[in-house]
Amino acid sequence: MKAPWGITLGVALSFGSAAALAKEPSKAEMQLAKEMVKDAIVEGKAGRCEDAIQMLEQALAIHETAEALQRLGECQATTGKLRAAVATWKRGEGVAEAQKDKARREEMENLRKEIEPRIPTIRFKLPADVSGLVVTIDGEAVPASSLGEPVPVDPGTRQIEAKAPGRESFTSKVEAEDESKLTVEIKMLPDAEKTETPVPKGNVVPLGTWIAGGAAVALLGGGVAAYLLAGAHAEAGAIECRTQVQCGADRIDYVRTYDGLALGAWIGAGLAAGAAVGIWALAPKKGTKDGASARVFVGPASVSIVGRF
């Protein structure tokens, strides 16, 4: 940045109060703006367009000229701000027309027409069943009236977000290249936090059925264990009788006791299983047209339930 620009900036500040009261900038302010434009041109040619843009915007705030608008648009286009460049040149064409600068107006018009076809666009495919949709591109909201039309964007990576009441947010990144015509389909699922979980329909097994069924299983297991113990003692007694004159009475008592326990456990298991089925069959049913029926068969080492449930 040149030193004279810094000096003239101080001059502009000293005339700030006078400029606020005047409709037109003072000669000193106009000279300051002119110097800033010259320095901005130097900065732009040196590849420092960001600095040049700041200087040109400050110069335009003091005094708007067609030359400043043309140079600003050129730097905006160089830094990829194509939309801003087109808008600046359109504005510059009007200023040049008012200042009777035909050559500069035509130059900006040609620049604008050259850049406009390069601007990429994004067309959104919107969900049909979503209301209150808000779409943003790089944090900038897209007007609702423009959602059905191609939306111009600057080249580069663009961040797209969409939100709607009762819906999960949609996010996407797209790479917008020069002259590209992109289409982005917005898909939004219902918000999981606001979706009610459906209650399963069907019959609920009563608590009494679980208790009686558990008892039946336990008694069945106990009966099998007692039956096996009785068999073991009977086999051991048979071996002893071969070696002794008289069989032991205590061994016979063990066998009888375990046989009795096994039989009692199986009977209890059958009764408990019958109770479980009865409780379940008598409980209120939902969605069933046919009644439930069951029969219990008790065997020497098993309990069977046959029926319609």
Secondary structure, DSSP 8 states (H G I E B T S, - for coil): --HHHHHHHHHHHHTHHHHHH-SS--HHHHHHHHHHHHHHHHHHHTT-HHHHHHHHHHHHHH---HHHHHHHHHHHHHTT-HHHHHHHHHHHHHHHHHTT-HHHHHHHHHHHHHHGGG--EEEEE--TT--S-EEEETTEE--GGGTTS-EE--SEEEEEEEE-TTB--EEEEEEE-TT-EEEEE----B-GGGS------S----HHHHHHHHHHHHHHHHHHHHHHHHHHHHHHHHHHHHHSSS--HHHHHHHHHHHHHHHHHHHHHHHHHHHHHHHHHHS--SS--S--EEEEEE-SS-EEEEEE-
